[in-house]
């Protein structure tokens, strides 16, 4: 069964990956991280990603009222030289987990990274 380390290693194998973290957005803590932290520290990046996730989840504009179990799939932030891809992990229990991938814009492919992160999240849950 793939674990957190396997999931993060798989995320770091995505072309252009600079860092990958599994974040509990209920607490704002990184449960695991690989690579360089976007702001120098993975803990800071996890807390800031949590703020973004909470803002989106709590917004009626961005969440579908008909699907309360998994109201969001991804959040994508584009910056000058980077992408931040945040993938919600849908589990059978009430989890508050996301995969956060920091991707170099010049060497990464956002579409490929999104599909690969989706597959990694599913592998993490299904084993």
PyMOL CGO cylinders between C-alpha atoms (Angstrom):
from pymol import cmd
from pymol.cgo import CYLINDER

trace = [
    CYLINDER, 0.00, 0.00, 0.00, 1.48, 3.35, -1.00, 0.3, 1, 1, 1, 1, 1, 1,
    CYLINDER, 1.48, 3.35, -1.00, 2.09, 5.68, 1.88, 0.3, 1, 1, 1, 1, 1, 1,
    CYLINDER, 2.09, 5.68, 1.88, 2.84, 9.33, 2.32, 0.3, 1, 1, 1, 1, 1, 1,
    CYLINDER, 2.84, 9.33, 2.32, 6.50, 8.96, 1.37, 0.3, 1, 1, 1, 1, 1, 1,
    CYLINDER, 6.50, 8.96, 1.37, 5.64, 7.11, -1.85, 0.3, 1, 1, 1, 1, 1, 1,
    CYLINDER, 5.64, 7.11, -1.85, 3.02, 9.71, -2.72, 0.3, 1, 1, 1, 1, 1, 1,
    CYLINDER, 3.02, 9.71, -2.72, 5.42, 12.60, -2.17, 0.3, 1, 1, 1, 1, 1, 1,
    CYLINDER, 5.42, 12.60, -2.17, 8.20, 10.84, -4.10, 0.3, 1, 1, 1, 1, 1, 1,
    CYLINDER, 8.20, 10.84, -4.10, 5.76, 10.35, -6.98, 0.3, 1, 1, 1, 1, 1, 1,
    CYLINDER, 5.76, 10.35, -6.98, 4.86, 14.03, -6.88, 0.3, 1, 1, 1, 1, 1, 1,
    CYLINDER, 4.86, 14.03, -6.88, 8.53, 15.02, -6.94, 0.3, 1, 1, 1, 1, 1, 1,
    CYLINDER, 8.53, 15.02, -6.94, 8.99, 12.84, -10.04, 0.3, 1, 1, 1, 1, 1, 1,
    CYLINDER, 8.99, 12.84, -10.04, 6.63, 15.14, -11.96, 0.3, 1, 1, 1, 1, 1, 1,
    CYLINDER, 6.63, 15.14, -11.96, 8.62, 17.27, -14.41, 0.3, 1, 1, 1, 1, 1, 1,
    CYLINDER, 8.62, 17.27, -14.41, 9.30, 20.70, -12.94, 0.3, 1, 1, 1, 1, 1, 1,
    CYLINDER, 9.30, 20.70, -12.94, 8.39, 19.77, -9.34, 0.3, 1, 1, 1, 1, 1, 1,
    CYLINDER, 8.39, 19.77, -9.34, 10.19, 21.91, -6.79, 0.3, 1, 1, 1, 1, 1, 1,
    CYLINDER, 10.19, 21.91, -6.79, 8.38, 20.67, -3.69, 0.3, 1, 1, 1, 1, 1, 1,
    CYLINDER, 8.38, 20.67, -3.69, 5.49, 18.50, -2.61, 0.3, 1, 1, 1, 1, 1, 1,
    CYLINDER, 5.49, 18.50, -2.61, 3.64, 18.42, 0.69, 0.3, 1, 1, 1, 1, 1, 1,
    CYLINDER, 3.64, 18.42, 0.69, 0.73, 16.57, 2.22, 0.3, 1, 1, 1, 1, 1, 1,
    CYLINDER, 0.73, 16.57, 2.22, -1.12, 19.15, 4.30, 0.3, 1, 1, 1, 1, 1, 1,
    CYLINDER, -1.12, 19.15, 4.30, -3.83, 18.77, 6.92, 0.3, 1, 1, 1, 1, 1, 1,
    CYLINDER, -3.83, 18.77, 6.92, -5.82, 21.92, 6.21, 0.3, 1, 1, 1, 1, 1, 1,
    CYLINDER, -5.82, 21.92, 6.21, -7.79, 21.48, 9.42, 0.3, 1, 1, 1, 1, 1, 1,
    CYLINDER, -7.79, 21.48, 9.42, -4.67, 22.18, 11.48, 0.3, 1, 1, 1, 1, 1, 1,
    CYLINDER, -4.67, 22.18, 11.48, -2.39, 23.81, 8.89, 0.3, 1, 1, 1, 1, 1, 1,
    CYLINDER, -2.39, 23.81, 8.89, 0.36, 21.26, 9.46, 0.3, 1, 1, 1, 1, 1, 1,
    CYLINDER, 0.36, 21.26, 9.46, 2.46, 19.52, 6.84, 0.3, 1, 1, 1, 1, 1, 1,
    CYLINDER, 2.46, 19.52, 6.84, 2.23, 15.76, 7.43, 0.3, 1, 1, 1, 1, 1, 1,
    CYLINDER, 2.23, 15.76, 7.43, 5.13, 15.21, 5.05, 0.3, 1, 1, 1, 1, 1, 1,
    CYLINDER, 5.13, 15.21, 5.05, 7.21, 17.26, 2.63, 0.3, 1, 1, 1, 1, 1, 1,
    CYLINDER, 7.21, 17.26, 2.63, 9.93, 16.81, 0.02, 0.3, 1, 1, 1, 1, 1, 1,
    CYLINDER, 9.93, 16.81, 0.02, 11.98, 19.33, -1.93, 0.3, 1, 1, 1, 1, 1, 1,
    CYLINDER, 11.98, 19.33, -1.93, 12.63, 22.96, -1.19, 0.3, 1, 1, 1, 1, 1, 1,
    CYLINDER, 12.63, 22.96, -1.19, 9.97, 24.98, 0.61, 0.3, 1, 1, 1, 1, 1, 1,
    CYLINDER, 9.97, 24.98, 0.61, 8.40, 27.74, -1.50, 0.3, 1, 1, 1, 1, 1, 1,
    CYLINDER, 8.40, 27.74, -1.50, 8.96, 30.29, 1.25, 0.3, 1, 1, 1, 1, 1, 1,
    CYLINDER, 8.96, 30.29, 1.25, 12.02, 28.60, 2.69, 0.3, 1, 1, 1, 1, 1, 1,
    CYLINDER, 12.02, 28.60, 2.69, 10.10, 26.44, 5.16, 0.3, 1, 1, 1, 1, 1, 1,
    CYLINDER, 10.10, 26.44, 5.16, 7.51, 23.77, 4.50, 0.3, 1, 1, 1, 1, 1, 1,
    CYLINDER, 7.51, 23.77, 4.50, 5.63, 24.67, 7.67, 0.3, 1, 1, 1, 1, 1, 1,
    CYLINDER, 5.63, 24.67, 7.67, 5.09, 28.25, 6.48, 0.3, 1, 1, 1, 1, 1, 1,
    CYLINDER, 5.09, 28.25, 6.48, 3.98, 27.06, 3.05, 0.3, 1, 1, 1, 1, 1, 1,
    CYLINDER, 3.98, 27.06, 3.05, 1.54, 24.58, 4.65, 0.3, 1, 1, 1, 1, 1, 1,
    CYLINDER, 1.54, 24.58, 4.65, 0.01, 27.30, 6.83, 0.3, 1, 1, 1, 1, 1, 1,
    CYLINDER, 0.01, 27.30, 6.83, -0.35, 29.67, 3.87, 0.3, 1, 1, 1, 1, 1, 1,
    CYLINDER, -0.35, 29.67, 3.87, -1.83, 26.95, 1.65, 0.3, 1, 1, 1, 1, 1, 1,
    CYLINDER, -1.83, 26.95, 1.65, -4.29, 26.20, 4.47, 0.3, 1, 1, 1, 1, 1, 1,
    CYLINDER, -4.29, 26.20, 4.47, -5.45, 29.83, 4.48, 0.3, 1, 1, 1, 1, 1, 1,
    CYLINDER, -5.45, 29.83, 4.48, -6.09, 29.65, 0.73, 0.3, 1, 1, 1, 1, 1, 1,
    CYLINDER, -6.09, 29.65, 0.73, -7.90, 26.31, 0.99, 0.3, 1, 1, 1, 1, 1, 1,
    CYLINDER, -7.90, 26.31, 0.99, -10.13, 27.49, 3.83, 0.3, 1, 1, 1, 1, 1, 1,
    CYLINDER, -10.13, 27.49, 3.83, -11.06, 30.67, 1.95, 0.3, 1, 1, 1, 1, 1, 1,
    CYLINDER, -11.06, 30.67, 1.95, -12.11, 28.63, -1.09, 0.3, 1, 1, 1, 1, 1, 1,
    CYLINDER, -12.11, 28.63, -1.09, -13.96, 25.94, 0.88, 0.3, 1, 1, 1, 1, 1, 1,
    CYLINDER, -13.96, 25.94, 0.88, -15.88, 28.47, 2.94, 0.3, 1, 1, 1, 1, 1, 1,
    CYLINDER, -15.88, 28.47, 2.94, -16.96, 30.42, -0.13, 0.3, 1, 1, 1, 1, 1, 1,
    CYLINDER, -16.96, 30.42, -0.13, -20.37, 29.64, -1.61, 0.3, 1, 1, 1, 1, 1, 1,
    CYLINDER, -20.37, 29.64, -1.61, -19.10, 30.94, -4.93, 0.3, 1, 1, 1, 1, 1, 1,
    CYLINDER, -19.10, 30.94, -4.93, -16.52, 28.18, -5.30, 0.3, 1, 1, 1, 1, 1, 1,
    CYLINDER, -16.52, 28.18, -5.30, -18.26, 25.20, -3.72, 0.3, 1, 1, 1, 1, 1, 1,
    CYLINDER, -18.26, 25.20, -3.72, -21.09, 23.18, -5.20, 0.3, 1, 1, 1, 1, 1, 1,
    CYLINDER, -21.09, 23.18, -5.20, -23.99, 22.94, -2.79, 0.3, 1, 1, 1, 1, 1, 1,
    CYLINDER, -23.99, 22.94, -2.79, -25.07, 19.64, -4.33, 0.3, 1, 1, 1, 1, 1, 1,
    CYLINDER, -25.07, 19.64, -4.33, -21.77, 17.91, -3.44, 0.3, 1, 1, 1, 1, 1, 1,
    CYLINDER, -21.77, 17.91, -3.44, -20.87, 18.66, 0.17, 0.3, 1, 1, 1, 1, 1, 1,
    CYLINDER, -20.87, 18.66, 0.17, -18.60, 15.63, 0.54, 0.3, 1, 1, 1, 1, 1, 1,
    CYLINDER, -18.60, 15.63, 0.54, -16.03, 16.83, -2.01, 0.3, 1, 1, 1, 1, 1, 1,
    CYLINDER, -16.03, 16.83, -2.01, -16.91, 20.39, -2.94, 0.3, 1, 1, 1, 1, 1, 1,
    CYLINDER, -16.91, 20.39, -2.94, -13.56, 21.16, -4.60, 0.3, 1, 1, 1, 1, 1, 1,
    CYLINDER, -13.56, 21.16, -4.60, -11.03, 19.15, -6.59, 0.3, 1, 1, 1, 1, 1, 1,
    CYLINDER, -11.03, 19.15, -6.59, -8.13, 21.53, -7.20, 0.3, 1, 1, 1, 1, 1, 1,
    CYLINDER, -8.13, 21.53, -7.20, -6.89, 25.03, -6.59, 0.3, 1, 1, 1, 1, 1, 1,
    CYLINDER, -6.89, 25.03, -6.59, -4.37, 26.35, -9.09, 0.3, 1, 1, 1, 1, 1, 1,
    CYLINDER, -4.37, 26.35, -9.09, -2.35, 29.48, -8.46, 0.3, 1, 1, 1, 1, 1, 1,
    CYLINDER, -2.35, 29.48, -8.46, -0.23, 30.86, -11.27, 0.3, 1, 1, 1, 1, 1, 1,
    CYLINDER, -0.23, 30.86, -11.27, 2.67, 33.12, -10.44, 0.3, 1, 1, 1, 1, 1, 1,
    CYLINDER, 2.67, 33.12, -10.44, 5.42, 34.66, -12.54, 0.3, 1, 1, 1, 1, 1, 1,
    CYLINDER, 5.42, 34.66, -12.54, 7.75, 31.67, -12.55, 0.3, 1, 1, 1, 1, 1, 1,
    CYLINDER, 7.75, 31.67, -12.55, 5.74, 29.02, -10.74, 0.3, 1, 1, 1, 1, 1, 1,
    CYLINDER, 5.74, 29.02, -10.74, 2.49, 27.17, -10.38, 0.3, 1, 1, 1, 1, 1, 1,
    CYLINDER, 2.49, 27.17, -10.38, 1.01, 25.99, -7.13, 0.3, 1, 1, 1, 1, 1, 1,
    CYLINDER, 1.01, 25.99, -7.13, -1.34, 23.05, -7.54, 0.3, 1, 1, 1, 1, 1, 1,
    CYLINDER, -1.34, 23.05, -7.54, -3.40, 22.04, -4.52, 0.3, 1, 1, 1, 1, 1, 1,
    CYLINDER, -3.40, 22.04, -4.52, -5.29, 18.75, -4.87, 0.3, 1, 1, 1, 1, 1, 1,
    CYLINDER, -5.29, 18.75, -4.87, -8.01, 17.83, -2.38, 0.3, 1, 1, 1, 1, 1, 1,
    CYLINDER, -8.01, 17.83, -2.38, -7.89, 14.23, -1.21, 0.3, 1, 1, 1, 1, 1, 1,
    CYLINDER, -7.89, 14.23, -1.21, -11.34, 12.66, -1.06, 0.3, 1, 1, 1, 1, 1, 1,
    CYLINDER, -11.34, 12.66, -1.06, -11.58, 9.87, 1.52, 0.3, 1, 1, 1, 1, 1, 1,
    CYLINDER, -11.58, 9.87, 1.52, -14.41, 7.84, 3.01, 0.3, 1, 1, 1, 1, 1, 1,
    CYLINDER, -14.41, 7.84, 3.01, -13.84, 9.53, 6.35, 0.3, 1, 1, 1, 1, 1, 1,
    CYLINDER, -13.84, 9.53, 6.35, -14.05, 13.25, 7.03, 0.3, 1, 1, 1, 1, 1, 1,
    CYLINDER, -14.05, 13.25, 7.03, -10.49, 14.15, 6.07, 0.3, 1, 1, 1, 1, 1, 1,
    CYLINDER, -10.49, 14.15, 6.07, -9.05, 17.54, 5.51, 0.3, 1, 1, 1, 1, 1, 1,
    CYLINDER, -9.05, 17.54, 5.51, -6.04, 16.66, 3.44, 0.3, 1, 1, 1, 1, 1, 1,
    CYLINDER, -6.04, 16.66, 3.44, -4.54, 18.25, 0.34, 0.3, 1, 1, 1, 1, 1, 1,
    CYLINDER, -4.54, 18.25, 0.34, -1.49, 17.60, -1.78, 0.3, 1, 1, 1, 1, 1, 1,
    CYLINDER, -1.49, 17.60, -1.78, 0.40, 20.81, -2.52, 0.3, 1, 1, 1, 1, 1, 1,
    CYLINDER, 0.40, 20.81, -2.52, 2.75, 20.74, -5.50, 0.3, 1, 1, 1, 1, 1, 1,
    CYLINDER, 2.75, 20.74, -5.50, 5.05, 23.66, -6.26, 0.3, 1, 1, 1, 1, 1, 1,
    CYLINDER, 5.05, 23.66, -6.26, 5.90, 23.50, -9.95, 0.3, 1, 1, 1, 1, 1, 1,
    CYLINDER, 5.90, 23.50, -9.95, 8.46, 25.43, -11.99, 0.3, 1, 1, 1, 1, 1, 1,
    CYLINDER, 8.46, 25.43, -11.99, 6.62, 27.14, -14.82, 0.3, 1, 1, 1, 1, 1, 1,
    CYLINDER, 6.62, 27.14, -14.82, 9.44, 26.84, -17.37, 0.3, 1, 1, 1, 1, 1, 1,
    CYLINDER, 9.44, 26.84, -17.37, 10.06, 23.09, -16.96, 0.3, 1, 1, 1, 1, 1, 1,
    CYLINDER, 10.06, 23.09, -16.96, 6.70, 21.80, -15.78, 0.3, 1, 1, 1, 1, 1, 1,
    CYLINDER, 6.70, 21.80, -15.78, 3.44, 21.10, -17.57, 0.3, 1, 1, 1, 1, 1, 1,
    CYLINDER, 3.44, 21.10, -17.57, 0.42, 22.14, -15.53, 0.3, 1, 1, 1, 1, 1, 1,
    CYLINDER, 0.42, 22.14, -15.53, -2.03, 19.78, -17.25, 0.3, 1, 1, 1, 1, 1, 1,
    CYLINDER, -2.03, 19.78, -17.25, 0.23, 16.75, -16.86, 0.3, 1, 1, 1, 1, 1, 1,
    CYLINDER, 0.23, 16.75, -16.86, 0.98, 17.67, -13.24, 0.3, 1, 1, 1, 1, 1, 1,
    CYLINDER, 0.98, 17.67, -13.24, -2.74, 18.02, -12.47, 0.3, 1, 1, 1, 1, 1, 1,
    CYLINDER, -2.74, 18.02, -12.47, -3.59, 14.57, -13.84, 0.3, 1, 1, 1, 1, 1, 1,
    CYLINDER, -3.59, 14.57, -13.84, -0.58, 12.96, -12.14, 0.3, 1, 1, 1, 1, 1, 1,
    CYLINDER, -0.58, 12.96, -12.14, -1.43, 14.57, -8.79, 0.3, 1, 1, 1, 1, 1, 1,
    CYLINDER, -1.43, 14.57, -8.79, -5.01, 13.30, -9.15, 0.3, 1, 1, 1, 1, 1, 1,
    CYLINDER, -5.01, 13.30, -9.15, -3.70, 9.76, -9.68, 0.3, 1, 1, 1, 1, 1, 1,
    CYLINDER, -3.70, 9.76, -9.68, -1.33, 10.04, -6.70, 0.3, 1, 1, 1, 1, 1, 1,
    CYLINDER, -1.33, 10.04, -6.70, -4.17, 11.21, -4.45, 0.3, 1, 1, 1, 1, 1, 1,
    CYLINDER, -4.17, 11.21, -4.45, -6.31, 8.27, -5.54, 0.3, 1, 1, 1, 1, 1, 1,
    CYLINDER, -6.31, 8.27, -5.54, -3.44, 5.83, -4.95, 0.3, 1, 1, 1, 1, 1, 1,
    CYLINDER, -3.44, 5.83, -4.95, -2.91, 7.26, -1.48, 0.3, 1, 1, 1, 1, 1, 1,
    CYLINDER, -2.91, 7.26, -1.48, -6.56, 6.67, -0.59, 0.3, 1, 1, 1, 1, 1, 1,
    CYLINDER, -6.56, 6.67, -0.59, -7.17, 3.38, -2.36, 0.3, 1, 1, 1, 1, 1, 1,
    CYLINDER, -7.17, 3.38, -2.36, -3.81, 1.80, -1.68, 0.3, 1, 1, 1, 1, 1, 1,
]
cmd.load_cgo(trace, "trace")
